[in-house]
Amino acid sequence: MGYSGKASPAKIDKLIFIFPDSVVPEQWPYTPKAANPPQNLALLNPGECIRVGIIATGDGRDTFLESTQLSFRVDFAGQSQDHPLAPLAAVKRIKPEGGDLVDEALIYAGVQPPDMSMASLGASAANWCVSDDAQDGTAKITAEAETPNGHMELTQAKIQIESFEAGSKRTFKDDDEFEKFTMGYHDQPNPARLFPVLLFFSSDTRYRAQTGSLETLSAFLGAALKADPAAAQDFMKRVAAQSGFTRSFGLLVLLDAGYDISSVLKSMSEEDQQKFANHPVFPDPFDFTHVEDIGTRLDMLWSIFTATGQFAPIEKIANALAWHADWVEFDKARKSSSPPKEWTPSIGRAAGYGAAGWSLGSFQRTDPLAADYIEFMIASPDTPEEVKAELKALGMNPAFRWTGRN
């Protein structure tokens, strides 16, 4: 999204914006005043909910949006659902393209970034949810606005609705497609393909053998399914028809996400039930009192973020930056004539510090929402000063270039 030219007078663009309902209550409270926009959705599955957004440019555009009311109607599968005129639920200024790089450089230099936004996004007060039993089709969304300048009819938008049956058949052709899907899931959720994620992982014994892979993928699938009960019910139905590792791991994901899997367990043989009873217990990624597996816990937190876009996992990862003193001690010891030969909790914290800083810097450069969260934490009075100092220098700290990773 980009706008140029003199910002006067305030006006609303006729195009409407479709984005996940969770953006307003779960993401925007933890982003700066000027933030990156959510992605415009192209596809929805049963159970997913969306909001309608409108974009304003010009002088006084925030006040203009705050004085605007929006209504919209969704036509799908022969039915219409009307949402009457109501004030917008929230307004967020939108960063220009490349704004994160500029902000990062200014913050490191100790300069408060200026507000370079030239557009603002307003979110509808109401949401619309796809029915849990929806079949394939196209939803048409029409909207109208009552603005300080009068009434406006906005451009109709169309969005594809994909059933669980259709989505569950869309497999992944290779590792690259699989990684792109999981890393970008919070921007373009597609819960019907969570079952193919399970199948792809289960069939790749090389991937499964990697340290922490079970925990990391379980965190991703569990977080995505916990946020979408309709998808979880469909996922459980499909898992129940599987066998071996696929069924066991799928049930473990559902169990960790808080779902009742007793009906599936009862349908299994006594031998399989006993095998499942001995399933592994995954660590709580939010518990940093244990650092012997800190790398896995950090990866799990990132998986929760990529699945949901939630702020809490990134905030927790940033907490590991408070272990700076452990890194200094470890760095000094490893460069000495007698480097440490045995693991200690302090070494674990040092590794966690380096891994947290490296991964935060990587996501800051590649994930707009993560960049917004980092900028928010730097400005927040709730962030410890020692953590703020580390966040300001993510791209400059040599410690964050050493993590034991490529």
VEXTORZA-895078 format. One record per residue (C-alpha): residue number from 1; residue in one letter; x, y, z. Coordinates in pm, whole numbers, plus 50000, padded with zeros to 5 digits. Each point is the difference from the previous one (the first is absolute). Layout:
REM VEXTORZA-895078
seq->NUM	type->a	X->X	Y->Y	Z->Z
...
//
This chain:
REM VEXTORZA-895078
seq->1	type->m	X->50000	Y->50000	Z->50000
seq->2	type->g	X->50151	Y->50335	Z->49909
seq->3	type->y	X->49878	Y->50356	Z->49967
seq->4	type->s	X->50185	Y->50306	Z->49878
seq->5	type->g	X->49932	Y->50365	Z->49947
seq->6	type->k	X->49868	Y->50276	Z->50221
seq->7	type->a	X->49768	Y->49864	Z->50270
seq->8	type->s	X->49707	Y->50244	Z->49967
seq->9	type->p	X->49706	Y->49990	Z->50042
seq->10	type->a	X->49891	Y->49686	Z->50189
seq->11	type->k	X->49813	Y->49745	Z->49793
seq->12	type->i	X->49914	Y->49630	Z->49998
seq->13	type->d	X->50110	Y->49761	Z->49728
seq->14	type->k	X->49717	Y->49801	Z->49843
seq->15	type->l	X->50185	Y->49669	Z->50027
seq->16	type->i	X->49923	Y->49796	Z->50310
seq->17	type->f	X->50254	Y->49794	Z->50190
seq->18	type->i	X->49932	Y->49648	Z->50135
seq->19	type->f	X->50213	Y->49874	Z->50288
seq->20	type->p	X->49979	Y->49755	Z->50294
seq->21	type->d	X->49774	Y->50096	Z->50290
seq->22	type->s	X->50286	Y->49929	Z->50244
seq->23	type->v	X->50202	Y->50295	Z->49868
seq->24	type->v	X->49797	Y->50256	Z->50194
seq->25	type->p	X->49979	Y->49841	Z->50350
seq->26	type->e	X->50320	Y->49794	Z->49999
seq->27	type->q	X->50257	Y->50187	Z->49788
seq->28	type->w	X->49929	Y->50373	Z->49980
seq->29	type->p	X->50021	Y->50061	Z->50378
seq->30	type->y	X->50369	Y->49896	Z->49981
seq->31	type->t	X->50106	Y->50191	Z->49690
seq->32	type->p	X->50121	Y->50362	Z->49972
seq->33	type->k	X->49770	Y->50284	Z->49899
seq->34	type->a	X->50125	Y->49959	Z->49644
seq->35	type->a	X->50018	Y->49630	Z->49911
seq->36	type->n	X->50025	Y->49767	Z->49704
seq->37	type->p	X->49660	Y->49909	Z->49853
seq->38	type->p	X->49863	Y->49646	Z->50022
seq->39	type->q	X->49989	Y->49812	Z->49673
seq->40	type->n	X->49683	Y->50014	Z->49794
seq->41	type->l	X->49851	Y->49650	Z->50020
seq->42	type->a	X->49945	Y->49801	Z->49684
seq->43	type->l	X->49846	Y->49681	Z->50143
seq->44	type->l	X->49800	Y->49886	Z->50301
seq->45	type->n	X->49915	Y->49663	Z->50152
seq->46	type->p	X->49702	Y->49903	Z->50218
seq->47	type->g	X->50008	Y->50156	Z->50346
seq->48	type->e	X->50224	Y->50292	Z->49903
seq->49	type->c	X->49890	Y->50354	Z->50084
seq->50	type->i	X->50088	Y->50323	Z->49825
seq->51	type->r	X->49961	Y->50375	Z->50036
seq->52	type->v	X->49949	Y->50255	Z->49727
seq->53	type->g	X->50241	Y->50290	Z->49984
seq->54	type->i	X->49995	Y->50336	Z->49826
seq->55	type->i	X->50301	Y->50214	Z->49916
seq->56	type->a	X->50021	Y->50378	Z->50035
seq->57	type->t	X->50264	Y->50244	Z->49879
seq->58	type->g	X->50051	Y->50371	Z->50050
seq->59	type->d	X->50024	Y->50250	Z->50283
seq->60	type->g	X->49796	Y->49912	Z->50306
seq->61	type->r	X->49930	Y->49651	Z->49866
seq->62	type->d	X->49990	Y->49838	Z->50345
seq->63	type->t	X->49735	Y->50241	Z->50124
seq->64	type->f	X->49819	Y->49954	Z->49669
seq->65	type->l	X->49991	Y->49622	Z->50051
seq->66	type->e	X->49896	Y->50037	Z->50363
seq->67	type->s	X->49701	Y->50201	Z->49880
seq->68	type->t	X->49912	Y->49741	Z->49734
seq->69	type->q	X->49753	Y->49713	Z->50030
seq->70	type->l	X->50023	Y->49682	Z->49794
seq->71	type->s	X->49746	Y->49738	Z->49901
seq->72	type->f	X->50056	Y->49687	Z->49795
seq->73	type->r	X->49814	Y->49701	Z->49859
seq->74	type->v	X->50131	Y->49654	Z->49920
seq->75	type->d	X->49829	Y->49787	Z->49735
seq->76	type->f	X->50102	Y->49635	Z->49999
seq->77	type->a	X->49835	Y->49669	Z->49917
seq->78	type->g	X->49665	Y->50163	Z->49928
seq->79	type->q	X->49986	Y->50184	Z->50330
seq->80	type->s	X->50062	Y->50362	Z->50097
seq->81	type->q	X->50122	Y->50133	Z->50331
seq->82	type->d	X->49972	Y->50372	Z->50067
seq->83	type->h	X->50207	Y->50197	Z->50251
seq->84	type->p	X->49843	Y->50343	Z->50057
seq->85	type->l	X->50179	Y->50333	Z->50018
seq->86	type->a	X->50228	Y->50028	Z->50302
seq->87	type->p	X->50305	Y->50203	Z->50099
seq->88	type->l	X->50333	Y->49836	Z->49919
seq->89	type->a	X->50146	Y->49777	Z->50270
seq->90	type->a	X->50356	Y->50131	Z->49963
seq->91	type->v	X->50221	Y->50215	Z->49779
seq->92	type->k	X->50367	Y->49932	Z->49931
seq->93	type->r	X->50247	Y->50212	Z->49805
seq->94	type->i	X->50179	Y->49804	Z->49729
seq->95	type->k	X->50376	Y->50004	Z->49949
seq->96	type->p	X->50130	Y->50068	Z->49649
seq->97	type->e	X->50187	Y->49721	Z->49823
seq->98	type->g	X->50355	Y->49976	Z->50138
seq->99	type->g	X->49903	Y->50181	Z->50319
seq->100	type->d	X->50133	Y->49725	Z->50227
seq->101	type->l	X->50356	Y->50037	Z->49870
seq->102	type->v	X->49992	Y->50373	Z->50054
seq->103	type->d	X->49854	Y->49965	Z->50350
seq->104	type->e	X->50259	Y->49737	Z->50096
seq->105	type->a	X->50290	Y->50223	Z->49896
seq->106	type->l	X->49860	Y->50306	Z->50179
seq->107	type->i	X->49928	Y->49809	Z->50321
seq->108	type->y	X->50354	Y->49862	Z->50006
seq->109	type->a	X->50129	Y->50356	Z->49957
seq->110	type->g	X->49789	Y->50112	Z->50294
seq->111	type->v	X->49755	Y->50199	Z->49786
seq->112	type->q	X->49625	Y->49969	Z->50039
seq->113	type->p	X->49865	Y->49898	Z->49656
seq->114	type->p	X->49766	Y->50254	Z->49844
seq->115	type->d	X->49650	Y->49901	Z->49893
seq->116	type->m	X->50042	Y->49958	Z->49624
seq->117	type->s	X->49661	Y->49837	Z->49944
seq->118	type->m	X->49780	Y->50145	Z->49729
seq->119	type->a	X->49699	Y->49771	Z->50048
seq->120	type->s	X->49791	Y->49863	Z->50284
seq->121	type->l	X->49797	Y->49681	Z->50024
seq->122	type->g	X->49671	Y->49981	Z->50183
seq->123	type->a	X->49848	Y->49668	Z->50108
seq->124	type->s	X->49630	Y->49915	Z->50007
seq->125	type->a	X->49836	Y->49956	Z->50338
seq->126	type->a	X->49831	Y->49679	Z->49886
seq->127	type->n	X->50155	Y->49685	Z->49863
seq->128	type->w	X->49878	Y->49726	Z->49770
seq->129	type->c	X->50075	Y->49631	Z->50051
seq->130	type->v	X->49985	Y->49722	Z->49745
seq->131	type->s	X->49760	Y->49729	Z->50118
seq->132	type->d	X->50163	Y->49683	Z->50131
seq->133	type->d	X->49839	Y->49790	Z->49727
seq->134	type->a	X->50068	Y->50236	Z->49708
seq->135	type->q	X->50071	Y->49851	Z->49659
seq->136	type->d	X->50208	Y->50140	Z->49714
seq->137	type->g	X->49883	Y->50325	Z->49850
seq->138	type->t	X->50052	Y->50374	Z->49979
seq->139	type->a	X->49885	Y->50254	Z->50256
seq->140	type->k	X->49911	Y->50350	Z->49879
seq->141	type->i	X->50051	Y->50287	Z->50243
seq->142	type->t	X->49837	Y->50338	Z->49941
seq->143	type->a	X->50050	Y->50296	Z->50231
seq->144	type->e	X->49876	Y->50355	Z->50050
seq->145	type->a	X->50137	Y->50282	Z->50211
seq->146	type->e	X->49849	Y->50311	Z->50155
seq->147	type->t	X->50287	Y->50249	Z->50011
seq->148	type->p	X->50029	Y->50367	Z->50101
seq->149	type->n	X->49983	Y->50066	Z->49625
seq->150	type->g	X->49685	Y->49795	Z->49946
seq->151	type->h	X->49893	Y->49653	Z->49895
seq->152	type->m	X->50233	Y->49766	Z->49804
seq->153	type->e	X->49943	Y->49669	Z->49828
seq->154	type->l	X->50324	Y->49802	Z->50000
seq->155	type->t	X->50134	Y->49759	Z->49741
seq->156	type->q	X->49873	Y->49643	Z->50038
seq->157	type->a	X->50258	Y->49743	Z->50107
seq->158	type->k	X->49998	Y->49626	Z->49934
seq->159	type->i	X->50174	Y->49734	Z->50205
seq->160	type->q	X->50033	Y->49628	Z->49935
seq->161	type->i	X->49849	Y->49760	Z->50254
seq->162	type->e	X->50173	Y->49662	Z->50008
seq->163	type->s	X->49845	Y->49702	Z->50179
seq->164	type->f	X->50198	Y->49777	Z->50233
seq->165	type->e	X->49959	Y->49718	Z->49752
seq->166	type->a	X->50162	Y->50200	Z->49718
seq->167	type->g	X->50274	Y->50151	Z->50215
seq->168	type->s	X->50099	Y->49669	Z->50156
seq->169	type->k	X->50084	Y->49865	Z->49653
seq->170	type->r	X->50250	Y->50277	Z->49920
seq->171	type->t	X->50331	Y->49838	Z->50082
seq->172	type->f	X->50346	Y->50159	Z->50010
seq->173	type->k	X->50229	Y->49937	Z->49704
seq->174	type->d	X->50329	Y->50061	Z->50185
seq->175	type->d	X->50172	Y->50135	Z->50311
seq->176	type->d	X->50001	Y->50356	Z->49868
seq->177	type->e	X->49624	Y->50012	Z->49957
seq->178	type->f	X->49952	Y->49839	Z->50342
seq->179	type->e	X->50228	Y->50255	Z->50171
seq->180	type->k	X->49843	Y->50295	Z->49819
seq->181	type->f	X->49655	Y->49886	Z->50110
seq->182	type->t	X->50088	Y->49955	Z->50367
seq->183	type->m	X->50208	Y->50318	Z->50026
seq->184	type->g	X->49731	Y->50215	Z->49843
seq->185	type->y	X->49696	Y->49836	Z->50155
seq->186	type->h	X->49916	Y->50290	Z->50233
seq->187	type->d	X->49975	Y->50233	Z->49699
seq->188	type->q	X->49788	Y->49768	Z->49782
seq->189	type->p	X->49843	Y->49731	Z->50224
seq->190	type->n	X->49884	Y->49689	Z->49816
seq->191	type->p	X->49885	Y->49755	Z->50271
seq->192	type->a	X->49870	Y->49744	Z->49747
seq->193	type->r	X->50364	Y->49928	Z->49911
seq->194	type->l	X->50109	Y->49925	Z->50357
seq->195	type->f	X->49925	Y->49633	Z->49940
seq->196	type->p	X->50229	Y->49994	Z->49692
seq->197	type->v	X->50266	Y->50161	Z->50225
seq->198	type->l	X->49970	Y->49698	Z->50229
seq->199	type->l	X->50020	Y->49757	Z->49706
seq->200	type->f	X->50305	Y->50172	Z->49848
seq->201	type->f	X->50186	Y->49998	Z->50331
seq->202	type->s	X->49906	Y->49640	Z->50077
seq->203	type->s	X->50130	Y->49880	Z->49664
seq->204	type->d	X->50338	Y->50176	Z->50034
seq->205	type->t	X->50206	Y->49781	Z->50233
seq->206	type->r	X->50305	Y->50221	Z->49945
seq->207	type->y	X->49815	Y->50307	Z->50123
seq->208	type->r	X->49845	Y->49810	Z->50290
seq->209	type->a	X->50344	Y->49888	Z->50117
seq->210	type->q	X->50124	Y->50357	Z->50049
seq->211	type->t	X->50037	Y->50106	Z->50363
seq->212	type->g	X->49696	Y->50197	Z->50113
seq->213	type->s	X->49799	Y->49942	Z->49681
seq->214	type->l	X->49717	Y->49816	Z->50177
seq->215	type->e	X->49969	Y->50270	Z->50265
seq->216	type->t	X->50020	Y->50284	Z->49747
seq->217	type->l	X->49738	Y->49865	Z->49760
seq->218	type->s	X->49775	Y->49898	Z->50288
seq->219	type->a	X->50014	Y->50359	Z->50127
seq->220	type->f	X->49909	Y->50132	Z->49655
seq->221	type->l	X->49710	Y->49762	Z->49937
seq->222	type->g	X->49876	Y->50021	Z->50359
seq->223	type->a	X->49993	Y->50380	Z->50001
seq->224	type->a	X->49825	Y->50017	Z->49661
seq->225	type->l	X->49738	Y->49742	Z->50101
seq->226	type->k	X->49944	Y->50153	Z->50344
seq->227	type->a	X->49910	Y->50325	Z->49826
seq->228	type->d	X->49753	Y->49824	Z->49767
seq->229	type->p	X->49762	Y->49744	Z->50159
seq->230	type->a	X->49829	Y->49924	Z->49667
seq->231	type->a	X->50334	Y->49907	Z->49843
seq->232	type->a	X->50090	Y->49794	Z->50306
seq->233	type->q	X->49685	Y->49791	Z->49970
seq->234	type->d	X->50067	Y->49931	Z->49632
seq->235	type->f	X->50367	Y->49926	Z->50077
seq->236	type->m	X->49896	Y->49749	Z->50267
seq->237	type->k	X->49763	Y->49823	Z->49762
seq->238	type->r	X->50277	Y->49958	Z->49743
seq->239	type->v	X->50260	Y->49898	Z->50256
seq->240	type->a	X->49767	Y->49729	Z->50131
seq->241	type->a	X->50007	Y->49833	Z->49656
seq->242	type->q	X->50382	Y->49980	Z->50004
seq->243	type->s	X->50231	Y->49751	Z->50169
seq->244	type->g	X->50348	Y->49977	Z->50142
seq->245	type->f	X->50206	Y->50315	Z->50055
seq->246	type->t	X->49760	Y->50227	Z->49810
seq->247	type->r	X->49708	Y->49915	Z->50226
seq->248	type->s	X->50203	Y->50006	Z->50322
seq->249	type->f	X->50169	Y->50331	Z->49927
seq->250	type->g	X->49675	Y->50158	Z->49881
seq->251	type->l	X->49825	Y->49894	Z->50321
seq->252	type->l	X->50289	Y->50131	Z->50208
seq->253	type->v	X->49970	Y->50338	Z->49826
seq->254	type->l	X->49627	Y->50013	Z->50076
seq->255	type->l	X->50058	Y->49893	Z->50359
seq->256	type->d	X->50261	Y->50269	Z->50057
seq->257	type->a	X->49763	Y->50255	Z->49843
seq->258	type->g	X->49743	Y->49914	Z->50268
seq->259	type->y	X->49754	Y->49791	Z->49799
seq->260	type->d	X->49822	Y->49687	Z->50122
seq->261	type->i	X->50131	Y->49706	Z->49797
seq->262	type->s	X->49831	Y->49726	Z->50202
seq->263	type->s	X->49760	Y->49904	Z->49721
seq->264	type->v	X->50291	Y->49920	Z->49767
seq->265	type->l	X->50196	Y->49817	Z->50269
seq->266	type->k	X->49700	Y->49774	Z->50071
seq->267	type->s	X->49986	Y->49898	Z->49634
seq->268	type->m	X->50363	Y->49884	Z->50006
seq->269	type->s	X->50120	Y->49651	Z->50090
seq->270	type->e	X->50111	Y->49939	Z->50356
seq->271	type->e	X->50358	Y->49962	Z->49881
seq->272	type->d	X->49993	Y->50336	Z->49820
seq->273	type->q	X->49841	Y->50166	Z->50302
seq->274	type->q	X->50282	Y->49872	Z->50220
seq->275	type->k	X->50260	Y->50126	Z->49754
seq->276	type->f	X->49840	Y->50343	Z->49996
seq->277	type->a	X->49988	Y->50006	Z->50379
seq->278	type->n	X->50381	Y->50011	Z->49992
seq->279	type->h	X->50008	Y->50307	Z->49776
seq->280	type->p	X->50270	Y->50263	Z->50059
seq->281	type->v	X->49922	Y->50310	Z->50205
seq->282	type->f	X->50112	Y->50314	Z->49822
seq->283	type->p	X->50153	Y->50289	Z->50197
seq->284	type->d	X->49811	Y->50319	Z->50077
seq->285	type->p	X->50172	Y->50252	Z->49771
seq->286	type->f	X->49906	Y->50286	Z->50231
seq->287	type->d	X->50191	Y->49842	Z->50289
seq->288	type->f	X->50358	Y->50131	Z->49997
seq->289	type->t	X->50093	Y->49850	Z->50336
seq->290	type->h	X->50137	Y->49705	Z->49799
seq->291	type->v	X->50267	Y->50104	Z->49751
seq->292	type->e	X->50148	Y->49661	Z->49912
seq->293	type->d	X->49773	Y->50001	Z->49691
seq->294	type->i	X->49969	Y->50375	Z->49953
seq->295	type->g	X->50048	Y->49976	Z->49623
seq->296	type->t	X->49697	Y->49775	Z->49966
seq->297	type->r	X->49790	Y->50224	Z->50226
seq->298	type->l	X->50089	Y->50306	Z->49793
seq->299	type->d	X->49912	Y->49815	Z->49678
seq->300	type->m	X->49666	Y->49901	Z->50151
seq->301	type->l	X->49926	Y->50361	Z->50088
seq->302	type->w	X->50076	Y->50107	Z->49645
seq->303	type->s	X->49768	Y->49725	Z->49875
seq->304	type->i	X->49718	Y->50135	Z->50216
seq->305	type->f	X->50062	Y->50347	Z->49856
seq->306	type->t	X->50005	Y->49884	Z->49637
seq->307	type->a	X->49676	Y->49806	Z->50063
seq->308	type->t	X->49807	Y->50277	Z->50175
seq->309	type->g	X->50181	Y->50333	Z->49971
seq->310	type->q	X->49966	Y->50040	Z->50376
seq->311	type->f	X->50219	Y->50243	Z->50193
seq->312	type->a	X->50065	Y->49782	Z->50308
seq->313	type->p	X->50254	Y->49758	Z->49843
seq->314	type->i	X->50216	Y->50283	Z->49864
seq->315	type->e	X->49987	Y->50183	Z->50331
seq->316	type->k	X->50117	Y->49681	Z->50172
seq->317	type->i	X->50286	Y->49952	Z->49751
seq->318	type->a	X->50111	Y->50358	Z->50066
seq->319	type->n	X->50020	Y->49918	Z->50371
seq->320	type->a	X->50300	Y->49777	Z->49922
seq->321	type->l	X->50194	Y->50314	Z->49907
seq->322	type->a	X->50024	Y->50071	Z->50374
seq->323	type->w	X->50263	Y->49721	Z->50009
seq->324	type->h	X->50266	Y->50232	Z->49859
seq->325	type->a	X->50228	Y->49952	Z->50304
seq->326	type->d	X->50002	Y->49623	Z->49944
seq->327	type->w	X->50110	Y->50057	Z->49641
seq->328	type->v	X->50283	Y->50232	Z->50108
seq->329	type->e	X->50121	Y->49743	Z->50252
seq->330	type->f	X->49980	Y->49716	Z->49748
seq->331	type->d	X->50167	Y->50200	Z->49722
seq->332	type->k	X->50289	Y->50086	Z->50232
seq->333	type->a	X->50036	Y->49638	Z->50115
seq->334	type->r	X->49991	Y->49848	Z->49650
seq->335	type->k	X->50278	Y->50236	Z->49887
seq->336	type->s	X->50219	Y->49919	Z->50301
seq->337	type->s	X->50279	Y->49743	Z->50020
seq->338	type->s	X->49766	Y->49758	Z->50179
seq->339	type->p	X->49656	Y->50019	Z->49834
seq->340	type->p	X->49707	Y->49828	Z->50177
seq->341	type->k	X->49964	Y->49628	Z->49933
seq->342	type->e	X->49673	Y->49935	Z->50183
seq->343	type->w	X->49656	Y->50147	Z->49951
seq->344	type->t	X->49863	Y->50230	Z->50271
seq->345	type->p	X->49672	Y->50191	Z->50031
seq->346	type->s	X->50196	Y->50321	Z->49939
seq->347	type->i	X->50126	Y->49861	Z->49668
seq->348	type->g	X->49642	Y->49905	Z->49915
seq->349	type->r	X->49886	Y->50356	Z->50065
seq->350	type->a	X->50290	Y->50134	Z->49793
seq->351	type->a	X->49890	Y->49779	Z->49710
seq->352	type->g	X->49642	Y->50114	Z->50048
seq->353	type->y	X->50109	Y->50364	Z->49993
seq->354	type->g	X->50182	Y->49954	Z->49671
seq->355	type->a	X->49724	Y->49794	Z->49839
seq->356	type->a	X->49727	Y->50241	Z->50113
seq->357	type->g	X->50188	Y->50302	Z->49866
seq->358	type->w	X->50081	Y->49831	Z->49670
seq->359	type->s	X->49644	Y->49885	Z->49940
seq->360	type->l	X->49844	Y->50332	Z->50103
seq->361	type->g	X->50231	Y->50179	Z->49759
seq->362	type->s	X->49914	Y->49757	Z->49722
seq->363	type->f	X->49625	Y->50039	Z->50049
seq->364	type->q	X->50037	Y->50377	Z->50035
seq->365	type->r	X->50138	Y->50006	Z->49646
seq->366	type->t	X->49756	Y->49755	Z->49844
seq->367	type->d	X->49670	Y->50013	Z->50190
seq->368	type->p	X->49819	Y->50338	Z->50014
seq->369	type->l	X->49786	Y->49903	Z->50299
seq->370	type->a	X->50304	Y->49886	Z->50199
seq->371	type->a	X->50171	Y->50329	Z->49912
seq->372	type->d	X->49699	Y->50190	Z->50136
seq->373	type->y	X->50003	Y->49799	Z->50323
seq->374	type->i	X->50371	Y->50070	Z->50050
seq->375	type->e	X->49947	Y->50373	Z->49943
seq->376	type->f	X->49710	Y->49992	Z->50245
seq->377	type->m	X->50213	Y->49830	Z->50269
seq->378	type->i	X->50276	Y->50256	Z->49958
seq->379	type->a	X->49751	Y->50281	Z->50072
seq->380	type->s	X->49798	Y->49818	Z->50268
seq->381	type->p	X->50050	Y->50096	Z->50368
seq->382	type->d	X->49936	Y->49634	Z->50085
seq->383	type->t	X->50318	Y->49883	Z->49825
seq->384	type->p	X->50305	Y->49980	Z->50231
seq->385	type->e	X->50265	Y->50256	Z->49906
seq->386	type->e	X->50264	Y->49729	Z->49954
seq->387	type->v	X->49777	Y->49826	Z->49747
seq->388	type->k	X->49926	Y->50327	Z->49820
seq->389	type->a	X->50372	Y->50065	Z->49958
seq->390	type->e	X->50047	Y->49657	Z->49841
seq->391	type->l	X->49700	Y->50042	Z->49769
seq->392	type->k	X->50131	Y->50332	Z->49873
seq->393	type->a	X->50323	Y->49834	Z->49885
seq->394	type->l	X->49876	Y->49670	Z->49857
seq->395	type->g	X->50168	Y->50049	Z->49664
seq->396	type->m	X->50327	Y->50132	Z->50144
seq->397	type->n	X->50077	Y->49762	Z->50286
seq->398	type->p	X->50277	Y->49750	Z->49905
seq->399	type->a	X->49865	Y->49758	Z->50261
seq->400	type->f	X->49693	Y->49952	Z->49786
seq->401	type->r	X->50206	Y->49874	Z->49710
seq->402	type->w	X->50106	Y->49697	Z->50201
seq->403	type->t	X->49724	Y->49752	Z->50074
seq->404	type->g	X->50134	Y->49669	Z->49877
seq->405	type->r	X->49779	Y->50036	Z->49691
seq->406	type->n	X->50060	Y->50075	Z->49634
//
